[in-house]
Each structure stands twice: as structure tokens, then as C-alpha cells.
């Protein structure tokens, strides 16, 4: 009964599936997702979404994702590969500079 009490959310994969279905429905009705549609072809919708995703990645997501990947995930994976999981290592310890 405990599983029924928990609230379930939607995953990133679920959002991607919904986005693809949404685009397919728009393409079926020959609708464009652009505010000022240039053409009603499905390819223009896909190109426009691709441009928006690239812009979001380049302007907002690239630096934080690279930081998290390089400073947390890769060291964690390398510690597992080296067999010292759960043990502190020099390359994973935080470095604090107090202006000295």
C-alpha cells in the first residue's frame, strides 16, 4: 500500500515521447510550430525545434552540464573503475581558495 501513497512524476523520456507525439499531431493537421510560419511542411517544424534546442543548449545548458559531468560524474566513474569507490581521493576533494 505504500507504493500507492507516493506521487509519481513524469520522466524526461516521457516528456520526449510527448513532444514527438505533439509534433506528429501538428504535422498531421499541417500546422506549423513557428509563430510566423514559412511553410507547412514537417521538415520546417523539425528544423525550427532543432534551432530552439541548439539555442537553449548553447546559451543556458552547456556550461552547467559540462561542469557537472567533468567535476562530479567522471571522477565518480573513474573511482569505480579504479576500485576505490567510497574512499576519498585527492582529485575528488573540494578545493577552497580563501584568497591566500
C-alpha positions as CSV (number, residue, x, y, z in Angstrom):
1,X,0.0,0.0,0.0
2,X,3.0,2.3,0.5
3,X,3.5,2.4,-3.3
4,X,0.0,3.8,-3.9
5,X,0.7,6.7,-1.5
6,X,3.7,8.0,-3.4
7,X,3.1,10.6,-6.1
8,X,4.6,9.7,-9.5
9,X,6.0,12.3,-11.8
10,X,6.8,12.3,-15.5
11,X,10.3,11.4,-16.6
12,X,12.4,13.1,-19.2
13,X,11.9,10.2,-21.5
14,X,8.1,10.6,-21.1
15,X,8.4,14.3,-22.0
16,X,10.4,13.5,-25.1
17,X,7.8,11.0,-26.2
18,X,5.0,13.5,-25.6
19,X,6.9,16.1,-27.6
20,X,7.4,13.8,-30.5
21,X,3.7,12.8,-30.4
22,X,2.8,16.5,-30.3
23,X,4.9,17.2,-33.4
24,X,3.3,14.3,-35.2
25,X,-0.2,15.6,-34.5
26,X,0.8,19.1,-35.6
27,X,2.3,17.6,-38.8
28,X,-0.8,15.5,-39.4
29,X,-3.0,18.6,-39.4
30,X,-0.4,20.6,-41.4
31,X,0.2,23.1,-38.6
32,X,3.5,24.8,-38.0
33,X,5.0,25.4,-34.6
34,X,6.5,28.7,-35.8
35,X,4.8,31.9,-34.8
36,X,5.2,33.2,-38.4
37,X,5.0,30.0,-40.5
38,X,7.2,30.0,-43.5
39,X,5.8,26.7,-44.8
40,X,3.6,24.0,-43.5
41,X,6.0,21.1,-44.2
42,X,7.0,18.8,-41.4
43,X,10.7,19.5,-42.1
44,X,10.3,23.1,-41.2
45,X,8.8,22.2,-37.9
46,X,11.7,19.8,-37.1
47,X,14.3,22.4,-38.2
48,X,12.7,25.1,-36.0
49,X,12.6,22.8,-33.0
50,X,16.2,21.9,-33.7
51,X,17.2,25.5,-33.8
52,X,15.4,26.2,-30.5
53,X,17.1,23.2,-28.8
54,X,20.6,24.3,-30.1
55,X,20.0,27.8,-28.8
56,X,18.9,26.5,-25.3
57,X,21.9,24.2,-25.2
58,X,24.4,26.9,-26.2
59,X,23.0,29.7,-24.1
60,X,21.9,28.0,-20.9
61,X,22.7,24.3,-20.5
62,X,26.2,23.7,-21.9
63,X,28.3,25.2,-19.1
64,X,26.3,23.7,-16.2
65,X,26.1,20.2,-17.8
66,X,29.8,20.2,-18.6
67,X,30.6,21.3,-15.0
68,X,28.5,18.6,-13.5
69,X,29.8,16.0,-16.0
70,X,33.5,16.9,-15.6
71,X,33.6,17.6,-11.9
72,X,31.2,15.1,-10.5
73,X,30.2,12.3,-12.8
74,X,33.6,11.5,-14.5
75,X,35.5,11.4,-11.2
76,X,32.8,9.1,-9.7
77,X,33.1,6.8,-12.7
78,X,36.9,6.7,-12.6
79,X,36.8,6.0,-8.8
80,X,34.5,3.0,-9.5
81,X,36.8,1.8,-12.3
82,X,39.9,2.1,-10.1
83,X,38.2,0.1,-7.3
84,X,38.3,2.9,-4.7
85,X,34.6,3.6,-4.5
86,X,33.6,5.1,-1.2
87,X,37.2,6.1,-0.4
88,X,38.3,9.8,-0.6
89,X,40.8,10.6,-3.3
90,X,42.9,13.7,-4.0
91,X,41.2,14.5,-7.3
92,X,37.7,14.5,-5.8
93,X,38.3,16.6,-2.8
94,X,36.9,20.1,-3.0
95,X,39.5,22.9,-3.3
96,X,38.6,26.2,-1.5
97,X,40.7,29.3,-2.1
98,X,40.4,31.9,0.6
99,X,42.4,34.5,-1.3
100,X,45.8,33.4,0.2
